[in-house]
Amino acid sequence: MRETYDARGRRTSARSLGRRFRVAPSNVGPKTMPDYEALANQAVKQLPGGGRVFAGQRDDAFFLPLDRVFDSINLDGAGTGNVGGGIDTLAGYGVQTIVLQVPEARVTRDASAVAGPTASNAVVGVWASTERRRLQVTNNGSGTSRPERRSDWVQVSRLANPLFNELFVPQTLKDKYNRTQPSDDLKNFGKFALNPFLAGAFNQLLELGVKETGRTDIVQALFTGIPGVNQISRKPAAADTLKLNMGVPPSETENRFGVIGGDSAGFPNGRRLADDVVDIELRVVGGFLVPADQGGKKLPLGDGVDVNDQPFLSAFPYVPSLKNAIGGSPTEDRQEPLHPPTPADAPS
């Protein structure tokens, strides 16, 4: 079966960027698809006015030990998680991926290219949502199943800063988060960033002495942007959007810790594929951005997994294709090799 999709852009109204683009088929094995890379590359399509788009199966670009991260940050057996040894439980898994590359002028507020990091149009805030029909008809009487076409579309999920929903929003409010807009985040969820549950968990489970209340540093890092890096305006709205300063040039040598590692081209200034967002957020919650005289601490926290199981590509679509086990590539969990402790200050 051939699968297609349409690409649309929106500034003040929706407009088509292209129709009926072909989705790359999934890699079913070397006998059926002896040169899968060449086949998948046929799904890379040029967009009118510049830019490219790709949709298809790719390697899961997240790398983390799910058992540790979602067990109240269980770092047992890894010290404080900064010496490796963690199990990348997402290794070998694939996800259906959409990769979109567009010129700067397509996303800036004045439809112009960015002159530099201090330009008034340099910083943008990005978030993504998933919608479905409000009414789902499973049997319309004709022997077929299809959604009711006359029903409205409703938002059922959204994402911006990685792990914001998982780490800062209480379980009872996760559905509300998924159905609301970023413009309401301060009212709905600001107090959970100011007084994060995770800081209390650190203190109860690991006795780290982390500041638990008044965490304006977290609000700044995830909601309003860091001044001089990716603050979106002089009086920014507090919203969970992934903020990117497009005037900051790419780093010649990336630091997986991004901004807290001295690399201003990394998370939370956007999110590069190789940015270790789990380790970064653990250290920020631990107090990395809080001044020392206000209870801040630079703690050597981490999840024990530092890199993806596959190297990322240097060219579009950047995310590597999923290795096929039939071809001899294992898909079992990958263990991060042990290494000297990553320092608390100036991590890399």
CORHUTA-V682878 format. One record per backbone hydrogen bond with DSSP energy under -1.0 kcal/mol. NH is the residue of the N-H (numbers start at 1). CO is the residue of the C=O. E is the energy in kcal/mol with one decimal. If there is no record, write none. Layout:
nh=NH co=CO e=E
nh=NH co=CO e=E
This chain:
nh=5 co=21 e=-1.6
nh=7 co=18 e=-2.7
nh=9 co=15 e=-3.2
nh=11 co=13 e=-1.0
nh=15 co=9 e=-2.7
nh=17 co=7 e=-3.6
nh=18 co=7 e=-1.1
nh=21 co=5 e=-2.5
nh=23 co=3 e=-2.9
nh=24 co=55 e=-2.8
nh=33 co=29 e=-2.6
nh=39 co=35 e=-1.7
nh=40 co=36 e=-3.2
nh=41 co=37 e=-2.3
nh=42 co=39 e=-1.0
nh=43 co=40 e=-2.1
nh=44 co=41 e=-1.4
nh=45 co=53 e=-2.5
nh=47 co=51 e=-2.8
nh=50 co=47 e=-1.8
nh=52 co=101 e=-1.8
nh=53 co=45 e=-2.0
nh=54 co=99 e=-2.0
nh=56 co=97 e=-2.1
nh=58 co=95 e=-2.1
nh=59 co=320 e=-3.0
nh=60 co=93 e=-2.8
nh=69 co=65 e=-2.5
nh=70 co=66 e=-2.0
nh=71 co=68 e=-1.0
nh=74 co=68 e=-2.5
nh=78 co=75 e=-2.1
nh=81 co=78 e=-3.0
nh=85 co=336 e=-1.2
nh=86 co=304 e=-2.3
nh=88 co=334 e=-3.8
nh=89 co=64 e=-1.1
nh=89 co=87 e=-1.4
nh=91 co=88 e=-1.5
nh=93 co=90 e=-1.9
nh=95 co=58 e=-2.4
nh=97 co=56 e=-3.1
nh=99 co=54 e=-2.8
nh=101 co=52 e=-3.0
nh=106 co=103 e=-1.7
nh=107 co=104 e=-2.2
nh=108 co=104 e=-1.5
nh=111 co=108 e=-1.2
nh=119 co=116 e=-1.6
nh=122 co=119 e=-1.7
nh=124 co=244 e=-2.2
nh=126 co=242 e=-1.7
nh=128 co=159 e=-2.7
nh=130 co=157 e=-2.6
nh=132 co=154 e=-2.2
nh=134 co=152 e=-3.3
nh=140 co=144 e=-1.4
nh=151 co=148 e=-1.3
nh=154 co=132 e=-3.0
nh=156 co=130 e=-3.0
nh=157 co=130 e=-1.2
nh=159 co=128 e=-2.5
nh=164 co=161 e=-1.7
nh=167 co=163 e=-2.6
nh=168 co=164 e=-2.3
nh=169 co=165 e=-1.1
nh=173 co=170 e=-1.7
nh=174 co=171 e=-1.0
nh=177 co=173 e=-2.5
nh=178 co=174 e=-2.1
nh=179 co=175 e=-1.2
nh=180 co=176 e=-1.0
nh=184 co=181 e=-1.8
nh=185 co=182 e=-1.9
nh=188 co=184 e=-2.4
nh=189 co=185 e=-3.6
nh=190 co=186 e=-1.0
nh=192 co=189 e=-1.1
nh=194 co=190 e=-2.1
nh=195 co=191 e=-1.9
nh=200 co=196 e=-1.1
nh=201 co=197 e=-2.1
nh=202 co=198 e=-2.4
nh=203 co=199 e=-1.7
nh=204 co=200 e=-2.4
nh=205 co=201 e=-2.9
nh=206 co=202 e=-2.4
nh=215 co=194 e=-2.9
nh=216 co=214 e=-2.0
nh=219 co=215 e=-1.4
nh=220 co=216 e=-2.3
nh=221 co=217 e=-2.4
nh=222 co=218 e=-2.4
nh=223 co=219 e=-2.4
nh=224 co=219 e=-1.7
nh=225 co=220 e=-2.3
nh=229 co=226 e=-2.3
nh=230 co=226 e=-1.8
nh=231 co=226 e=-1.2
nh=232 co=224 e=-1.0
nh=239 co=223 e=-1.9
nh=241 co=239 e=-1.9
nh=242 co=126 e=-3.3
nh=244 co=124 e=-2.6
nh=246 co=122 e=-2.7
nh=248 co=245 e=-1.4
nh=258 co=255 e=-2.4
nh=259 co=267 e=-1.8
nh=260 co=257 e=-1.0
nh=261 co=258 e=-1.4
nh=262 co=259 e=-1.8
nh=263 co=258 e=-2.5
nh=266 co=263 e=-1.8
nh=269 co=266 e=-2.4
nh=270 co=243 e=-2.0
nh=270 co=268 e=-1.6
nh=275 co=272 e=-1.3
nh=276 co=256 e=-2.6
nh=277 co=275 e=-1.8
nh=280 co=276 e=-2.4
nh=281 co=277 e=-2.4
nh=282 co=278 e=-2.4
nh=283 co=279 e=-2.1
nh=284 co=280 e=-2.2
nh=285 co=281 e=-2.7
nh=286 co=282 e=-1.8
nh=287 co=284 e=-1.5
nh=288 co=283 e=-2.0
nh=290 co=287 e=-1.1
nh=294 co=291 e=-1.9
nh=295 co=292 e=-1.5
nh=296 co=291 e=-2.0
nh=301 co=299 e=-2.2
nh=302 co=80 e=-1.4
nh=304 co=81 e=-1.5
nh=313 co=318 e=-3.2
nh=318 co=315 e=-2.6
nh=319 co=317 e=-2.6
nh=327 co=324 e=-1.4
nh=328 co=325 e=-1.9
nh=329 co=324 e=-1.1
nh=334 co=88 e=-1.4
nh=336 co=86 e=-3.3
nh=339 co=83 e=-2.0
nh=342 co=82 e=-2.3
